[in-house]
Amino acid sequence: MKTFRNWTATAMSLTSFLKPGDEVDQEMADYFINAVPPKTMTTDLIQLGEPHDHFRDQDRKYRPVFATLKRQGGKWFYAGICFSGQSEPARHHLFVTQESEVPDFGFKYYRSLCSPKLQYLQDRFGYWHGLDSTGKPDGPLKAGIVVHICNAGGTRISEETTRQWEA
């Protein structure tokens, strides 16, 4: 069981200390309730009142996500970073259209449909990378992001999930 006292004794952020599925003590649940007014508070769900981040959902809407506890069998468990009122970890969605390809190197270049200034590269191994403003790779994307590849009209033609980078 992860305890509030153990967390406060570390220099870790809450979301680094807790992993989805971790059982937490009542003092941790009380923290979720009392730190700031909760975003969601029911008998089985508590969400911290301040957003942890903002993710684009599967409907292309940019929505806040919250650290979440859910009760099961009378015990509290960390559910992860979830959309408001939900207890399943939220997944960030990217919507892109292919702009070009360099077959000799196995590179495919994409542009975001929702934020056209953002560009991405998919390498020959299937890893996704963000590109900086000059078009150079800016590092791999986090694992678990859902990438919707769309045609020029915005219709989804395929979907992939980013993987953990293996150097």
C-alpha positions as a Markdown table, in Angstrom:
| # | Residue | x | y | z |
|---|---|---|---|---|
| 1 | Met | 0.0 | 0.0 | 0.0 |
| 2 | Lys | 1.3 | 3.5 | -0.9 |
| 3 | Thr | 0.8 | 6.0 | 1.9 |
| 4 | Phe | 0.6 | 9.7 | 2.1 |
| 5 | Arg | 3.4 | 9.8 | 4.7 |
| 6 | Asn | 5.7 | 7.7 | 2.4 |
| 7 | Trp | 5.0 | 10.1 | -0.5 |
| 8 | Thr | 5.7 | 13.2 | 1.5 |
| 9 | Ala | 9.0 | 11.8 | 2.7 |
| 10 | Thr | 10.2 | 11.5 | -1.0 |
| 11 | Ala | 11.0 | 14.2 | -3.5 |
| 12 | Met | 8.8 | 12.6 | -6.0 |
| 13 | Ser | 5.8 | 14.1 | -7.8 |
| 14 | Leu | 2.5 | 12.4 | -7.0 |
| 15 | Thr | 2.3 | 10.9 | -10.4 |
| 16 | Ser | 5.8 | 9.5 | -10.2 |
| 17 | Phe | 5.2 | 8.0 | -6.8 |
| 18 | Leu | 1.8 | 6.4 | -7.7 |
| 19 | Lys | 1.2 | 3.9 | -10.5 |
| 20 | Pro | -2.3 | 2.9 | -11.7 |
| 21 | Gly | -3.5 | 0.1 | -9.6 |
| 22 | Asp | -1.6 | 1.1 | -6.4 |
| 23 | Glu | -3.7 | 0.8 | -3.3 |
| 24 | Val | -3.5 | 4.0 | -1.2 |
| 25 | Asp | -4.2 | 4.8 | 2.4 |
| 26 | Gln | -7.1 | 7.0 | 3.7 |
| 27 | Glu | -4.7 | 9.9 | 4.4 |
| 28 | Met | -3.9 | 9.9 | 0.7 |
| 29 | Ala | -7.6 | 9.9 | -0.2 |
| 30 | Asp | -8.0 | 12.8 | 2.3 |
| 31 | Tyr | -5.3 | 14.7 | 0.5 |
| 32 | Phe | -7.2 | 14.3 | -2.8 |
| 33 | Ile | -10.2 | 15.7 | -1.1 |
| 34 | Asn | -8.6 | 18.6 | 0.8 |
| 35 | Ala | -5.6 | 19.8 | -1.3 |
| 36 | Val | -8.0 | 21.9 | -3.4 |
| 37 | Pro | -11.7 | 21.4 | -4.0 |
| 38 | Pro | -11.9 | 18.1 | -5.9 |
| 39 | Lys | -12.9 | 18.1 | -9.6 |
| 40 | Thr | -15.0 | 15.0 | -9.0 |
| 41 | Met | -16.0 | 13.5 | -5.7 |
| 42 | Thr | -18.4 | 10.6 | -5.4 |
| 43 | Thr | -18.5 | 7.6 | -3.1 |
| 44 | Asp | -16.3 | 5.7 | -5.5 |
| 45 | Leu | -14.3 | 8.4 | -7.3 |
| 46 | Ile | -12.1 | 11.4 | -6.3 |
| 47 | Gln | -10.2 | 13.6 | -8.7 |
| 48 | Leu | -7.8 | 16.3 | -7.7 |
| 49 | Gly | -9.2 | 19.7 | -8.5 |
| 50 | Glu | -6.4 | 21.1 | -10.5 |
| 51 | Pro | -5.7 | 19.5 | -14.0 |
| 52 | His | -2.5 | 17.5 | -14.2 |
| 53 | Asp | -2.3 | 18.2 | -18.0 |
| 54 | His | -4.5 | 18.5 | -21.0 |
| 55 | Phe | -4.9 | 15.7 | -23.6 |
| 56 | Arg | -6.7 | 15.7 | -27.0 |
| 57 | Asp | -9.4 | 13.0 | -26.8 |
| 58 | Gln | -10.6 | 10.7 | -29.6 |
| 59 | Asp | -13.1 | 13.4 | -30.7 |
| 60 | Arg | -10.3 | 15.9 | -31.2 |
| 61 | Lys | -11.3 | 18.0 | -28.2 |
| 62 | Tyr | -8.6 | 19.3 | -25.9 |
| 63 | Arg | -9.6 | 18.3 | -22.4 |
| 64 | Pro | -8.1 | 18.5 | -18.9 |
| 65 | Val | -7.0 | 15.3 | -17.2 |
| 66 | Phe | -6.8 | 14.7 | -13.4 |
| 67 | Ala | -5.0 | 12.5 | -10.9 |
| 68 | Thr | -7.8 | 10.0 | -9.9 |
| 69 | Leu | -8.6 | 7.6 | -7.1 |
| 70 | Lys | -11.3 | 5.0 | -7.3 |
| 71 | Arg | -12.8 | 2.9 | -4.6 |
| 72 | Gln | -13.1 | -0.9 | -5.0 |
| 73 | Gly | -14.2 | -3.2 | -2.2 |
| 74 | Gly | -14.0 | -0.4 | 0.3 |
| 75 | Lys | -10.3 | 0.4 | -0.5 |
| 76 | Trp | -8.9 | 3.3 | -2.5 |
| 77 | Phe | -6.7 | 2.7 | -5.6 |
| 78 | Tyr | -4.9 | 5.1 | -7.8 |
| 79 | Ala | -6.5 | 5.0 | -11.2 |
| 80 | Gly | -4.0 | 7.2 | -13.1 |
| 81 | Ile | -4.5 | 10.5 | -15.0 |
| 82 | Cys | -8.1 | 10.4 | -16.2 |
| 83 | Phe | -10.6 | 12.7 | -18.0 |
| 84 | Ser | -13.1 | 14.3 | -15.7 |
| 85 | Gly | -15.6 | 11.9 | -14.2 |
| 86 | Gln | -13.8 | 8.8 | -15.6 |
| 87 | Ser | -11.7 | 6.2 | -13.8 |
| 88 | Glu | -9.7 | 4.8 | -16.8 |
| 89 | Pro | -6.3 | 6.4 | -17.6 |
| 90 | Ala | -6.7 | 9.0 | -20.4 |
| 91 | Arg | -4.9 | 8.5 | -23.7 |
| 92 | His | -3.6 | 11.5 | -25.7 |
| 93 | His | -4.7 | 11.4 | -29.3 |
| 94 | Leu | -2.8 | 13.0 | -32.3 |
| 95 | Phe | -4.5 | 13.6 | -35.6 |
| 96 | Val | -2.0 | 13.8 | -38.5 |
| 97 | Thr | -1.8 | 13.8 | -42.3 |
| 98 | Gln | 1.2 | 12.6 | -44.2 |
| 99 | Glu | 3.1 | 15.3 | -46.0 |
| 100 | Ser | 6.1 | 13.5 | -47.5 |
| 101 | Glu | 8.1 | 10.4 | -47.4 |
| 102 | Val | 11.8 | 9.6 | -47.9 |
| 103 | Pro | 11.7 | 5.8 | -48.8 |
| 104 | Asp | 15.5 | 5.4 | -48.9 |
| 105 | Phe | 15.6 | 6.2 | -45.2 |
| 106 | Gly | 12.2 | 4.8 | -44.3 |
| 107 | Phe | 11.0 | 8.3 | -43.0 |
| 108 | Lys | 7.5 | 9.5 | -43.2 |
| 109 | Tyr | 6.7 | 13.1 | -42.3 |
| 110 | Tyr | 3.3 | 14.2 | -40.9 |
| 111 | Arg | 1.6 | 17.4 | -39.9 |
| 112 | Ser | -0.9 | 17.8 | -37.1 |
| 113 | Leu | -4.5 | 18.5 | -38.3 |
| 114 | Cys | -5.4 | 20.1 | -35.0 |
| 115 | Ser | -2.2 | 22.3 | -34.5 |
| 116 | Pro | -0.7 | 22.7 | -38.0 |
| 117 | Lys | 2.6 | 24.1 | -36.7 |
| 118 | Leu | 3.3 | 20.7 | -35.1 |
| 119 | Gln | 5.2 | 18.2 | -37.2 |
| 120 | Tyr | 6.1 | 14.6 | -36.7 |
| 121 | Leu | 8.4 | 11.9 | -38.1 |
| 122 | Gln | 7.8 | 8.2 | -38.2 |
| 123 | Asp | 11.1 | 6.4 | -38.6 |
| 124 | Arg | 11.7 | 3.1 | -40.4 |
| 125 | Phe | 11.4 | 1.2 | -37.1 |
| 126 | Gly | 7.9 | 2.7 | -36.5 |
| 127 | Tyr | 8.9 | 5.1 | -33.7 |
| 128 | Trp | 7.3 | 8.5 | -33.7 |
| 129 | His | 9.3 | 11.7 | -33.1 |
| 130 | Gly | 8.3 | 15.3 | -32.7 |
| 131 | Leu | 10.1 | 17.8 | -35.0 |
| 132 | Asp | 11.4 | 21.2 | -33.9 |
| 133 | Ser | 10.6 | 24.4 | -35.8 |
| 134 | Thr | 13.5 | 23.7 | -38.2 |
| 135 | Gly | 12.2 | 20.2 | -39.0 |
| 136 | Lys | 14.8 | 18.3 | -37.0 |
| 137 | Pro | 13.8 | 15.5 | -34.7 |
| 138 | Asp | 13.2 | 16.8 | -31.2 |
| 139 | Gly | 13.0 | 13.4 | -29.5 |
| 140 | Pro | 10.7 | 10.4 | -29.4 |
| 141 | Leu | 7.1 | 10.7 | -28.4 |
| 142 | Lys | 6.0 | 9.1 | -25.1 |
| 143 | Ala | 4.6 | 5.6 | -25.3 |
| 144 | Gly | 0.9 | 5.1 | -25.4 |
| 145 | Ile | -0.2 | 8.1 | -27.6 |
| 146 | Val | -2.8 | 7.2 | -30.1 |
| 147 | Val | -1.9 | 8.5 | -33.6 |
| 148 | His | -4.7 | 8.8 | -36.0 |
| 149 | Ile | -3.4 | 9.0 | -39.6 |
| 150 | Cys | -5.9 | 10.9 | -41.7 |
| 151 | Asn | -6.3 | 11.8 | -45.4 |
| 152 | Ala | -6.1 | 15.4 | -46.5 |
| 153 | Gly | -9.8 | 15.8 | -45.8 |
| 154 | Gly | -9.4 | 14.7 | -42.2 |
| 155 | Thr | -10.9 | 11.3 | -42.5 |
| 156 | Arg | -9.1 | 8.6 | -40.4 |
| 157 | Ile | -7.5 | 6.0 | -42.5 |
| 158 | Ser | -5.4 | 4.2 | -39.8 |
| 159 | Glu | -4.4 | 4.3 | -36.2 |
| 160 | Glu | -1.2 | 3.5 | -34.3 |
| 161 | Thr | -0.1 | 3.7 | -30.7 |
| 162 | Thr | 3.4 | 5.0 | -30.0 |
| 163 | Arg | 5.8 | 2.6 | -28.3 |
| 164 | Gln | 8.5 | 3.0 | -25.6 |
| 165 | Trp | 11.7 | 4.2 | -27.2 |
| 166 | Glu | 14.4 | 1.5 | -27.3 |
| 167 | Ala | 17.8 | 3.0 | -28.0 |
